[in-house]
Amino acid sequence: MKLLKFEGVRVAGISVCVPDQVVENSQFGAAVFDGEELKKTIDSIGVFKRHIAPSNVCTSDLCFEAASTLLDCLAVNRDEIGAVIFVTQTPDYHLPATACVLQDKLGLPKQTIAFDINLGCSGFVYGLSVVFNLLNQRTITKALLLVGDTASKCVSPLDRSSNLLFGDAGTATLVEADSDTSQVYCTLSSDGSGYKSLIIEGGAYRLQSSSSTLEVREFDSKNKRSLENLYMDGPDIFNFTIREIPKDILGLLNATNTDFKEIDLFFFHQANKFMIDFLARKLKIPVEKYPLSLKDYGNTSSASIPLTIASARDSFMNGKVKAVLCGFGVGFSWGTMLMDFDGCQILPIKTY
Amino acid sequence: MKKSVFFTELKDALMLEDDSINESTQVRLTSLSTLGVIAFIDENFNKQVKAADLREVKIIDDLINLIGPENLVA
């Protein structure tokens, strides 16, 4: 395990924006599940409703709203922002990088470093580590990390393995240099042998878009999707998660001489309730220490950790919070971060 | 683990409605019940079975072979 250490950086604020359109799973799922099966599935994944972006709303629009609100509420001069990093797997275009579009739209200076990172479930932790590294340059004092996805657009409504799971959200996190902060520790890992377990196979350059990739076919267990829809092998991902994540979290805490009891809150990627409850049981984390946002928002891919932080904002009102953030999934890619939230402004979740 | 306890708890993991199950009971694993079985085996036998192996399971006895029959007592 490679331990990364960051000093003199802090998360100053988090803002989240979700589409105002809400889908109730009990109604949405009725077309492809029978009654009892639908109830069992909803109870197991823990997703009762999801916010879904209409076709004319992109991830960047949700992140733009979140970022604008955050900069305004924290009274940050846009000229102070030295970098804007956009983490998503649902960009506006194949090219250019959406971060460049957002730099201009947000009115950030031309000296702003802007680029995209193509990661999903682990994206918030990876994104923070990249931004923390940039802030080590003394010339950058503030940076925006924009993280979000509109994964619902990629899912076939006839694919029962994923059609009730994914919601959409965009988030903005303001990170700043601050010499008076505690150290942040992080591990980042990858296992590309699992790349086929969560994939949109068609529509990019390995398998270019064609009538064949767009054709909806019946795959395993009567699930219907095209090669340009998301394919998810839940059991494979579960295997990966229970193999890697508990030892990653324990490894980070051991390497930093941190006692489990010191951790106020654990923020897991919101894969699904069954998986998170299992992880928590395995790690003996009490239920009050791992907030969930699945019930009202579903699995929002890269946005799920900041969204869960925002949904638990009351917990941050009474001073410093020592937290573990753990993102894991598509890639496979995973990252765990140990950090203190001290004076972080977490705004109420906004709809768009 | 006692075999009787195993059958009772496995029934829950498999989300089966049947009153009782035995070695020859047929198994049709869905995505969700596969997660349940992986979790059940991990928690009770400290063993990680691969999703790919579970796809080959037809009856309860196949599952017992994955766990290792020596881990169950009468």
Contacts between the chains, C-beta under 8 A, distances in Angstrom:
chain1	res1	chain2	res2	distance
A	40	B	15	6.3
A	40	B	32	7.0
A	41	B	32	6.3
A	44	B	32	5.4
A	44	B	35	7.8
A	160	B	31	7.7
A	161	B	31	5.0
A	221	B	30	6.9
A	221	B	31	7.3
A	233	B	51	6.9
A	234	B	31	4.8
A	234	B	32	7.8
A	234	B	34	7.4
A	234	B	35	6.3
A	235	B	31	6.5
A	235	B	34	4.2
A	235	B	35	6.1
A	235	B	38	6.4
A	235	B	51	3.3
A	235	B	54	6.8
A	236	B	51	4.8
A	236	B	52	7.7
A	238	B	34	7.9
A	238	B	35	5.2
A	238	B	38	5.7
A	238	B	39	7.7
A	238	B	51	7.3
A	239	B	38	6.5
A	239	B	48	6.6
A	239	B	50	6.0
A	239	B	51	5.4
A	242	B	38	7.3
A	242	B	39	7.8
A	242	B	42	5.9
A	242	B	48	6.6
A	243	B	48	6.2
A	274	B	32	7.6
A	274	B	35	5.7
A	274	B	36	7.8
A	274	B	39	7.6
A	275	B	35	7.3
A	278	B	39	5.1
A	281	B	43	7.5
A	282	B	42	7.7
A	282	B	43	7.8
